[in-house]
């Protein structure tokens, strides 16, 4: 296990050093995004003939970057029907958490635009969700409070996923508490973030105020392992409500 962790760490360092060979981030940044399955989105950027796109899909092996476009061949066959480059940017034709039938890669992950003329890169993360957050409540047992949890499953590039902030709100809106749980990988494609409401908040038992909703939003990429990633938080918000405990 230790050997595998060391190998993974060294590989990620190698990939990071590869992108640090450019002079830095391009003046025009790319936004980090959260999309739902099936949605479209276009990265707009002033493109020239010496611009190339690569990406690290959520199902990439060993956190490897995949070439999307080629100066001579254009869009590579592996991304046909999924991505569409033109002189104004790159269109995600179909947001996916896992490869669709006939495809090799998903469209969730890390995107990098290489501007060879300006000798710079622009990068962005695209997380893809299949559904919104799930609120669950287990009934209290004698002497213990009820347990409330909030869960979100999403696809993102392996190794460096964006984390999710989950905010609990009471029915009267007077009580709120936020948590940023660590994302855990659950399969080759997806991560799961789960926040469990503490038994005590500011010295009060949870049962003293019953949470009504859990609101989720994504945090900016946690660190600049790839220096050209923008630090903006995706403009995404969703929520779920708690019903009677089971």
C-alpha positions as CSV (number, residue, x, y, z in Angstrom):
1,X,0.0,0.0,0.0
2,X,2.8,2.4,0.9
3,X,4.6,1.7,-2.4
4,X,1.4,2.5,-4.4
5,X,0.9,5.8,-2.5
6,X,4.5,6.8,-3.2
7,X,4.2,6.0,-6.8
8,X,1.0,7.9,-7.2
9,X,2.5,10.9,-5.4
10,X,5.6,10.9,-7.7
11,X,3.4,10.6,-10.8
12,X,1.3,13.6,-9.8
13,X,4.5,15.6,-9.1
14,X,5.8,14.7,-12.6
15,X,2.5,15.9,-14.2
16,X,2.6,19.1,-12.2
17,X,6.2,19.8,-13.3
18,X,5.2,19.3,-16.9
19,X,2.7,22.2,-16.8
20,X,5.1,24.4,-14.9
21,X,7.3,24.6,-18.0
22,X,5.1,27.3,-19.4
23,X,5.5,30.9,-18.3
24,X,2.3,30.7,-16.2
25,X,-1.4,31.3,-16.4
26,X,-2.9,32.9,-19.4
27,X,-4.6,36.4,-18.9
28,X,-8.0,34.9,-19.7
29,X,-8.9,32.2,-17.1
30,X,-11.4,29.3,-17.5
31,X,-14.2,29.0,-14.9
32,X,-14.5,25.9,-12.6
33,X,-17.9,24.4,-13.3
34,X,-20.4,22.0,-11.9
35,X,-22.7,20.4,-14.5
36,X,-25.6,17.9,-14.4
37,X,-25.5,14.8,-16.5
38,X,-26.5,15.7,-20.1
39,X,-25.9,19.4,-19.8
40,X,-23.8,21.4,-22.3
41,X,-21.2,24.1,-21.5
42,X,-18.7,26.0,-23.5
43,X,-15.3,27.2,-22.4
44,X,-14.8,30.5,-24.3
45,X,-11.3,31.6,-25.0
46,X,-9.5,33.5,-27.7
47,X,-8.1,30.6,-29.7
48,X,-5.3,30.5,-32.2
49,X,-3.9,27.8,-34.5
50,X,-1.2,26.9,-31.8
51,X,-3.8,26.2,-29.1
52,X,-4.2,22.7,-27.8
53,X,-6.6,21.1,-25.3
54,X,-5.9,18.3,-23.0
55,X,-7.9,16.9,-20.0
56,X,-7.7,14.5,-17.1
57,X,-11.1,12.6,-17.2
58,X,-12.6,11.3,-14.0
59,X,-11.8,7.7,-15.2
60,X,-8.2,8.4,-16.3
61,X,-5.7,5.8,-15.4
62,X,-3.0,6.9,-13.0
63,X,-4.2,10.5,-13.1
64,X,-3.0,10.8,-16.7
65,X,-3.7,13.7,-19.0
66,X,-5.4,12.9,-22.3
67,X,-4.8,14.8,-25.6
68,X,-8.1,16.3,-26.8
69,X,-7.0,18.2,-29.9
70,X,-4.1,17.9,-32.3
71,X,-2.7,20.8,-34.5
72,X,-3.1,18.6,-37.6
73,X,-5.9,16.1,-36.8
74,X,-8.1,18.5,-34.8
75,X,-10.4,16.7,-32.3
76,X,-9.1,13.2,-31.5
77,X,-11.5,10.3,-32.1
78,X,-11.7,9.4,-28.4
79,X,-13.7,12.6,-27.7
80,X,-15.9,12.6,-30.8
81,X,-19.5,13.4,-29.8
82,X,-18.4,14.5,-26.3
83,X,-16.3,17.7,-27.0
84,X,-16.3,20.2,-29.8
85,X,-13.5,22.7,-30.3
86,X,-13.7,25.8,-32.5
87,X,-12.0,29.1,-32.8
88,X,-13.8,30.5,-29.8
89,X,-13.3,27.8,-27.3
90,X,-14.3,24.2,-26.4
91,X,-17.9,22.9,-26.1
92,X,-18.7,20.1,-23.7
93,X,-21.5,18.4,-25.7
94,X,-22.6,16.0,-23.1
95,X,-21.7,16.1,-19.4
96,X,-21.0,12.6,-18.1
97,X,-19.8,11.0,-14.9
98,X,-18.7,7.8,-16.7
99,X,-18.1,6.9,-20.4
100,X,-21.3,6.6,-22.4
101,X,-21.7,3.7,-24.8
102,X,-18.9,3.6,-27.4
103,X,-16.8,6.3,-25.5
104,X,-13.5,5.8,-23.7
105,X,-13.6,8.8,-21.4
106,X,-16.1,10.8,-19.3
107,X,-16.3,14.6,-19.6
108,X,-15.9,15.3,-15.9
109,X,-12.4,16.2,-14.9
110,X,-9.6,18.7,-15.4
111,X,-9.4,20.7,-18.6
112,X,-6.2,22.5,-19.8
113,X,-5.9,24.9,-22.7
114,X,-2.3,25.3,-23.9
115,X,-1.6,28.6,-25.8
116,X,1.7,27.9,-27.6
117,X,2.0,31.4,-29.0
118,X,1.6,33.1,-25.6
119,X,3.5,30.3,-23.8
120,X,0.8,29.9,-21.1
121,X,-1.9,27.6,-19.9
122,X,-5.4,28.0,-18.6
123,X,-7.1,25.2,-16.6
124,X,-10.4,24.5,-15.0
125,X,-12.2,21.7,-13.1
126,X,-15.6,20.3,-14.3
127,X,-17.5,18.3,-11.7
128,X,-20.6,16.4,-12.9
129,X,-23.5,15.3,-10.7
130,X,-26.1,12.7,-11.6
131,X,-28.6,14.1,-9.0
132,X,-28.9,16.6,-6.2
133,X,-27.9,16.1,-2.6
134,X,-29.7,13.5,-0.4
135,X,-31.0,14.3,3.1
136,X,-31.4,11.4,5.5
137,X,-32.5,11.1,9.1
138,X,-32.4,8.1,11.5
139,X,-34.8,8.2,14.4
140,X,-33.3,8.8,17.9
141,X,-33.0,5.9,20.3
142,X,-33.6,6.2,24.0
143,X,-31.0,8.7,25.4
144,X,-29.5,9.6,22.0
145,X,-30.4,12.3,19.5
146,X,-31.5,11.7,16.0
147,X,-28.8,11.5,13.3
148,X,-29.0,13.8,10.3
149,X,-26.8,13.3,7.2
150,X,-26.3,15.1,3.9
151,X,-24.8,13.3,0.9
152,X,-23.7,14.3,-2.6
153,X,-22.1,12.0,-5.2
154,X,-20.2,13.6,-8.1
155,X,-17.5,12.9,-10.7
156,X,-14.3,15.0,-10.9
157,X,-10.7,14.5,-11.9
158,X,-8.9,11.9,-9.7
159,X,-6.5,12.9,-7.0
160,X,-7.6,16.6,-6.8
161,X,-11.4,16.8,-6.5
162,X,-13.2,19.9,-5.5
163,X,-14.7,19.6,-2.0
164,X,-18.3,20.4,-1.1
165,X,-19.6,22.7,1.6
166,X,-22.8,21.6,3.2
167,X,-24.8,24.0,5.3
168,X,-27.5,22.9,7.7
169,X,-30.4,25.3,8.3
170,X,-33.3,25.1,10.9
171,X,-36.9,25.6,9.9
172,X,-37.0,29.1,11.4
173,X,-33.8,30.1,9.7
174,X,-32.2,31.2,12.9
175,X,-29.7,28.3,13.2
176,X,-27.1,27.4,10.7
177,X,-23.9,25.3,10.7
178,X,-21.6,24.5,7.8
179,X,-19.2,21.6,7.2
180,X,-16.7,20.8,4.4
181,X,-16.3,17.0,4.5
182,X,-13.4,15.3,2.8
183,X,-14.4,13.8,-0.6
184,X,-14.0,10.0,-0.7
185,X,-13.6,8.1,-4.0
186,X,-16.3,5.3,-4.3
187,X,-15.5,3.9,-7.7
188,X,-13.4,4.6,-10.8
189,X,-15.5,7.6,-11.7
190,X,-17.1,9.2,-8.7
191,X,-16.6,10.8,-5.3
192,X,-19.0,11.0,-2.3
193,X,-19.1,13.8,0.2
194,X,-21.1,13.1,3.4
195,X,-21.7,15.5,6.3
196,X,-23.2,14.3,9.5
197,X,-24.7,16.9,11.8
198,X,-22.8,17.0,15.1
199,X,-24.7,15.9,18.2
200,X,-23.9,19.3,19.8
201,X,-23.7,22.7,18.2
202,X,-22.5,25.6,20.3
203,X,-23.2,23.6,23.4
204,X,-26.8,22.7,22.4
205,X,-28.1,19.3,21.6
206,X,-29.2,18.9,17.9
207,X,-32.7,18.0,19.0
208,X,-33.0,21.5,20.4
209,X,-33.2,22.7,16.9
210,X,-34.3,20.4,14.1
211,X,-32.5,20.9,10.7
212,X,-34.9,21.6,7.9
213,X,-32.6,21.8,4.8
214,X,-29.1,21.0,3.7
215,X,-27.6,23.4,1.1
216,X,-24.6,22.3,-0.9
217,X,-22.1,24.4,-2.9
218,X,-18.6,23.6,-4.2
219,X,-15.4,25.1,-2.9
220,X,-12.5,26.3,-5.2
221,X,-9.9,23.7,-6.0
222,X,-8.1,23.0,-2.7
223,X,-4.6,23.7,-3.9
224,X,-2.6,24.6,-7.0
225,X,-1.0,21.3,-7.9
226,X,-1.5,22.6,-11.5
227,X,-0.6,26.3,-11.3
228,X,-2.9,27.4,-14.1
229,X,-6.1,26.3,-12.3
230,X,-8.3,29.3,-11.5
231,X,-9.3,29.7,-7.9
232,X,-12.9,30.6,-8.5
233,X,-15.7,28.6,-6.8
234,X,-18.2,27.1,-9.2
235,X,-21.5,29.0,-9.4
236,X,-23.6,26.0,-8.2
237,X,-26.1,25.6,-5.4
238,X,-28.6,22.8,-4.6
239,X,-30.4,21.6,-1.5
240,X,-32.5,18.9,0.0
241,X,-35.1,18.8,2.8
242,X,-35.5,16.5,5.8
243,X,-38.7,14.7,6.3
244,X,-39.8,12.8,9.4
245,X,-37.1,10.5,10.7
246,X,-37.4,6.8,9.9
